[in-house]
Amino acid sequence: MKNVAWAVTGAGHYLAESVAAMGKISQKNRVCTFVSEAGEEVLRMYGLFDRLKEISGGGYLEEVFLEREEGSSSPKAGRFMMNKFDLLIVAPATANTVAKIVCGIADTLPTNAAALANKAAVPLYVLPTDVLERAETEPPFTIDRDLCLRCEACEPRAACPRGAIGEQIDLLRCDGCGICRGLCPQGAIRRGAISVASRPLDRENIERLGRIPGVTVLAGPEDIEGLVSSPQNGM
Ligand SMILES: Cc1cc2nc3c(=O)[nH]c(=O)nc-3n(C[C@H](O)[C@H](O)[C@H](O)COP(=O)(O)O)c2cc1C
């Protein structure tokens, strides 16, 4: 059994795949998560926050640490200095987090964890989202204004347990439960695929990240599972 530290940042791309990989790894290992403020918001929007709490059930080295609750100095990230973890996986990693790690900035829970892991020679694996010039990704639920008839008695609005539906969906309230989707007779609430561009700067940062000693850049979510069985990652 390994002690896996996992940092989740505010990326929708690769999020479902990362949480699925985390679930598999947690069947035979302890997984402790470090979630950025944006990561917490995006996990909720995609309806995955509760799943994360199931995976990191709360016991020692299986906690969910939220940046929002942890303070600016991220004391829990100090565990890397005490050799509590076999490896740190940052997945998914936003362009923002990648840029910060490359520049040595450690002002969020995931970037602080990455800095301390790197100082303590704990292997660091990063799954960046902005690898391709353009990538198809699934956004959170939105209202398609071309389909919405602005019914006075809007069933999705009445049924939303979070009161998140107005002219648009308030994504900071939405917890991704999806109840609304089945209730709109026009099918105006959806989660279609969108194409997102990355900047050359983001892709350059990923290359620079891969040149930092102790850091491995993962090509895709399918690379995550094998990490824990690798003999390289044991204490
Ligand atoms: C629904 C949603 C999805 C997002 N997906 C991505 C993404 O895939 N990649 C990315 O770099 N940023 C994405 N962002 C933007 C980041 O959340 C934002 O840059 C944030 O400041 C990152 O903070 P963090 O790196 O500390 O987690 C997304 C934002 C939202 C609202």
Ligand as a Chemical Component Dictionary entry (heavy atoms), coordinates in Angstrom:
data_LIG
# 
_chem_comp.id                   LIG 
_chem_comp.type                 NON-POLYMER 
_chem_comp.pdbx_formal_charge   0 
_chem_comp.three_letter_code    LIG 
# 
loop_
_chem_comp_atom.comp_id 
_chem_comp_atom.atom_id 
_chem_comp_atom.alt_atom_id 
_chem_comp_atom.type_symbol 
_chem_comp_atom.charge 
_chem_comp_atom.model_Cartn_x 
_chem_comp_atom.model_Cartn_y 
_chem_comp_atom.model_Cartn_z 
_chem_comp_atom.pdbx_ordinal 
LIG C1  C1  C 0 -15.802 25.162 -15.643 1  
LIG C2  C2  C 0 -14.380 25.576 -15.687 2  
LIG C3  C3  C 0 -13.445 24.754 -16.301 3  
LIG C4  C4  C 0 -12.109 25.138 -16.378 4  
LIG N1  N1  N 0 -11.239 24.311 -17.012 5  
LIG C5  C5  C 0 -9.935  24.667 -17.128 6  
LIG C6  C6  C 0 -9.021  23.785 -17.794 7  
LIG O1  O1  O 0 -9.387  22.710 -18.281 8  
LIG N2  N2  N 0 -7.719  24.174 -17.847 9  
LIG C7  C7  C 0 -7.275  25.344 -17.307 10 
LIG O2  O2  O 0 -6.084  25.628 -17.405 11 
LIG N3  N3  N 0 -8.130  26.196 -16.657 12 
LIG C8  C8  C 0 -9.443  25.874 -16.541 13 
LIG N4  N4  N 0 -10.310 26.715 -15.879 14 
LIG C9  C9  C 0 -9.809  27.988 -15.327 15 
LIG C10 C10 C 0 -9.153  27.803 -13.935 16 
LIG O3  O3  O 0 -10.089 27.300 -13.005 17 
LIG C11 C11 C 0 -8.593  29.153 -13.430 18 
LIG O4  O4  O 0 -7.510  29.540 -14.253 19 
LIG C12 C12 C 0 -8.129  29.111 -11.983 20 
LIG O5  O5  O 0 -7.624  30.376 -11.598 21 
LIG C13 C13 C 0 -7.062  28.061 -11.770 22 
LIG O6  O6  O 0 -6.648  28.078 -10.416 23 
LIG P1  P1  P 0 -5.748  26.891 -9.828  24 
LIG O7  O7  O 0 -4.667  26.637 -10.812 25 
LIG O8  O8  O 0 -5.218  27.438 -8.548  26 
LIG O9  O9  O 0 -6.623  25.722 -9.589  27 
LIG C14 C14 C 0 -11.672 26.362 -15.808 28 
LIG C15 C15 C 0 -12.629 27.191 -15.180 29 
LIG C16 C16 C 0 -13.962 26.805 -15.127 30 
LIG C17 C17 C 0 -14.953 27.716 -14.480 31 
# 
loop_
_chem_comp_bond.comp_id 
_chem_comp_bond.atom_id_1 
_chem_comp_bond.atom_id_2 
_chem_comp_bond.value_order 
_chem_comp_bond.pdbx_ordinal 
LIG C1  C2  SING 1  
LIG C2  C3  SING 2  
LIG C2  C16 DOUB 3  
LIG C3  C4  DOUB 4  
LIG C4  N1  SING 5  
LIG C4  C14 SING 6  
LIG N1  C5  DOUB 7  
LIG C5  C6  SING 8  
LIG C5  C8  SING 9  
LIG C6  O1  DOUB 10 
LIG C6  N2  SING 11 
LIG N2  C7  SING 12 
LIG C7  O2  DOUB 13 
LIG C7  N3  SING 14 
LIG N3  C8  DOUB 15 
LIG C8  N4  SING 16 
LIG N4  C9  SING 17 
LIG N4  C14 SING 18 
LIG C9  C10 SING 19 
LIG C10 O3  SING 20 
LIG C10 C11 SING 21 
LIG C11 O4  SING 22 
LIG C11 C12 SING 23 
LIG C12 O5  SING 24 
LIG C12 C13 SING 25 
LIG C13 O6  SING 26 
LIG O6  P1  SING 27 
LIG P1  O7  DOUB 28 
LIG P1  O8  SING 29 
LIG P1  O9  SING 30 
LIG C14 C15 DOUB 31 
LIG C15 C16 SING 32 
LIG C16 C17 SING 33 
# 
